[in-house]
Amino acid sequence: MTWAVLPDDKYTRAVIELLTEPAKPSGSERVMAVVGGALLEEAVDRTLRERLIDHPAVIKNLLEPDRPLGNIAPQIDLLYLLGAFDNRTRGALKGIARVRNFFAHRTDASFDSLDKDFTDAMKRLVLYEGRTHYPHHLFWTR
């Protein structure tokens, strides 16, 4: 598995916001969930587009909003089928997307929520299990 490398300044700013905003006294769990979800969506979209041949009209027809692959869930599934990551990672990515949607669409969202959809999504976030170190994005193998 290769970790995404996001070279643009906008990604750096988003990661800094993701890490610092929730730590502020007035910090928002929603910012963490929605910005984290946005980072995932951009990484998935970019990874998928880089695996496809350069045919802008067909790509637009498939990947734009309201198109067959216009949201993150089928994009994650397609990347899984293309061998971009394993099924365990697929489940975790879908879990992050569901957490993001929970916070984006619920005014009462909280990481303390006992909502079944939310707790089921959080149970998918298991990539840390069995690990003692953060994997190096170039040299880590399972």
C-alpha positions as CSV (number, residue, x, y, z in Angstrom):
1,M,0.0,0.0,0.0
2,T,1.3,3.5,-0.9
3,W,0.2,6.5,1.1
4,A,-1.0,9.5,-0.8
5,V,1.5,12.4,-1.1
6,L,-0.4,15.7,-1.4
7,P,2.2,18.2,-2.8
8,D,0.0,21.3,-3.1
9,D,-0.1,24.2,-0.5
10,K,-3.9,23.8,-0.2
11,Y,-3.4,20.3,1.2
12,T,-0.8,21.6,3.7
13,R,-3.2,24.3,4.8
14,A,-6.1,21.8,5.2
15,V,-3.9,19.4,7.2
16,I,-2.8,22.3,9.5
17,E,-6.5,23.3,9.9
18,L,-7.4,19.7,10.6
19,L,-4.8,19.4,13.3
20,T,-5.1,22.8,15.0
21,E,-8.7,23.9,14.8
22,P,-10.2,21.1,17.1
23,A,-7.5,21.8,19.7
24,K,-8.6,25.4,20.1
25,P,-10.9,26.2,23.1
26,S,-13.6,27.0,20.6
27,G,-12.5,24.2,18.2
28,S,-15.0,22.2,16.2
29,E,-15.3,18.5,15.8
30,R,-17.2,19.3,12.7
31,V,-14.2,21.0,11.2
32,M,-12.0,18.0,11.9
33,A,-14.6,15.5,10.3
34,V,-15.5,17.6,7.3
35,V,-12.0,18.9,6.4
36,G,-10.6,15.4,7.0
37,G,-13.4,14.0,4.7
38,A,-12.6,16.6,2.1
39,L,-8.9,15.6,2.1
40,L,-9.9,12.0,1.6
41,E,-12.3,12.9,-1.2
42,E,-9.6,14.9,-3.1
43,A,-7.0,12.1,-2.6
44,V,-9.4,9.5,-3.9
45,D,-10.5,11.6,-6.8
46,R,-6.9,12.4,-7.7
47,T,-5.7,8.8,-7.4
48,L,-8.6,7.6,-9.6
49,R,-8.0,10.2,-12.2
50,E,-4.3,9.3,-12.4
51,R,-5.1,5.7,-13.0
52,L,-7.4,6.4,-15.9
53,I,-6.3,7.2,-19.5
54,D,-6.4,10.9,-20.4
55,H,-9.9,11.2,-22.0
56,P,-11.4,14.3,-20.4
57,A,-15.0,13.9,-21.8
58,V,-15.3,10.3,-20.6
59,I,-13.8,11.1,-17.2
60,K,-16.1,14.0,-16.8
61,N,-19.1,11.8,-17.7
62,L,-18.1,9.3,-15.0
63,L,-16.6,11.4,-12.2
64,E,-18.5,14.7,-12.0
65,P,-21.3,15.1,-9.4
66,D,-24.5,13.3,-10.3
67,R,-22.6,10.9,-12.6
68,P,-22.1,7.2,-12.0
69,L,-18.9,7.7,-10.0
70,G,-19.7,11.2,-8.8
71,N,-19.3,10.5,-5.1
72,I,-16.7,8.9,-3.0
73,A,-18.2,5.5,-2.2
74,P,-18.1,4.1,-5.8
75,Q,-14.8,5.8,-6.4
76,I,-13.3,3.9,-3.4
77,D,-14.9,0.7,-4.7
78,L,-13.4,1.2,-8.1
79,L,-9.9,1.9,-6.7
80,Y,-10.2,-1.2,-4.6
81,L,-11.1,-3.2,-7.8
82,L,-8.1,-1.6,-9.6
83,G,-5.8,-2.9,-6.8
84,A,-5.0,0.5,-5.3
85,F,-5.5,-0.8,-1.7
86,D,-6.8,-3.9,0.1
87,N,-10.3,-4.6,1.4
88,R,-9.4,-3.6,5.0
89,T,-8.3,-0.1,3.7
90,R,-11.4,0.1,1.6
91,G,-13.5,-0.4,4.7
92,A,-11.6,2.3,6.6
93,L,-11.9,4.8,3.8
94,K,-15.6,4.2,3.6
95,G,-15.8,4.6,7.4
96,I,-14.0,8.0,7.1
97,A,-16.5,9.0,4.3
98,R,-19.4,8.0,6.5
99,V,-18.1,10.0,9.5
100,R,-17.7,13.0,7.2
101,N,-21.3,12.7,6.0
102,F,-22.6,12.3,9.5
103,F,-21.0,15.6,10.6
104,A,-21.9,17.3,7.3
105,H,-25.6,16.4,7.5
106,R,-26.4,16.5,11.2
107,T,-26.5,19.7,13.3
108,D,-26.1,17.7,16.5
109,A,-23.1,15.6,15.3
110,S,-20.5,14.8,17.9
111,F,-17.7,12.2,18.3
112,D,-19.6,11.2,21.5
113,S,-22.7,10.3,19.5
114,L,-24.2,6.9,20.1
115,D,-26.0,7.0,16.7
116,K,-25.8,3.5,15.1
117,D,-24.7,4.8,11.7
118,F,-22.0,6.8,13.3
119,T,-20.7,4.1,15.6
120,D,-20.8,1.6,12.8
121,A,-18.7,4.0,10.7
122,M,-16.2,4.4,13.5
123,K,-15.9,0.6,13.9
124,R,-14.4,0.6,10.4
125,L,-11.4,2.7,11.4
126,V,-9.1,-0.2,12.3
127,L,-6.0,0.3,10.2
128,Y,-4.0,1.1,13.4
129,E,-4.7,-2.4,14.8
130,G,-1.6,-4.6,14.9
131,R,0.7,-1.6,14.1
132,T,3.5,-0.2,16.3
133,H,4.7,2.5,13.9
134,Y,3.3,4.9,11.3
135,P,4.1,3.3,7.9
136,H,6.6,5.1,5.7
137,H,4.8,6.2,2.6
138,L,7.5,4.8,0.2
139,F,8.9,1.7,1.9
140,W,6.2,0.2,4.0
141,T,4.8,-3.2,3.0
142,R,2.4,-5.4,4.9
